[in-house]
Amino acid sequence: MFSHVMIGANDIDAAKQFYDATFATFGVKPAIVDPYGRLVYQDKGQIFIVTKPIDGNPACGANGGTIGFAMTPEQADAWWQAGKDNGGTAIENPPGPREGSPFYLAYLRDPSGNKLCALHAQR
């Protein structure tokens, strides 16, 4: 259904440090910087792009929006720690299973405030 996800960032260098580190924890290569200065991550036919907003206004996280990434619990733990160590902010509960749900979750905000989630559906 989805071809790509694109998010805004106010500081592309900080975003690259954050996303290169967090994506490496689940096997994604560092960003390719395109001719427009956007960060492009590609993995298994999926594309994730980080850019300064085209309209020139500051980037901001979507209120109520979350971008989720599928990974194992071990990858989620490493992702969460790499994010905290590279300019991200831990939010909600620490990584772990959620009471009453089949999900193992970890949440971060990137340096521009975008809300991200690592998710593993436990059986």
Secondary structure as GFF3:
##gff-version 3
##sequence-region A 1 123
A	DSSP	beta_strand	4	8	.	.	.	ID=ss1
A	DSSP	alpha_helix	12	24	.	.	.	ID=ss2
A	DSSP	beta_strand	32	33	.	.	.	ID=ss3
A	DSSP	beta_strand	39	43	.	.	.	ID=ss4
A	DSSP	beta_strand	46	51	.	.	.	ID=ss5
A	DSSP	beta_strand	67	70	.	.	.	ID=ss6
A	DSSP	alpha_helix	73	85	.	.	.	ID=ss7
A	DSSP	beta_strand	89	90	.	.	.	ID=ss8
A	DSSP	beta_strand	96	97	.	.	.	ID=ss9
A	DSSP	beta_strand	103	109	.	.	.	ID=ss10
A	DSSP	beta_strand	115	121	.	.	.	ID=ss11
###
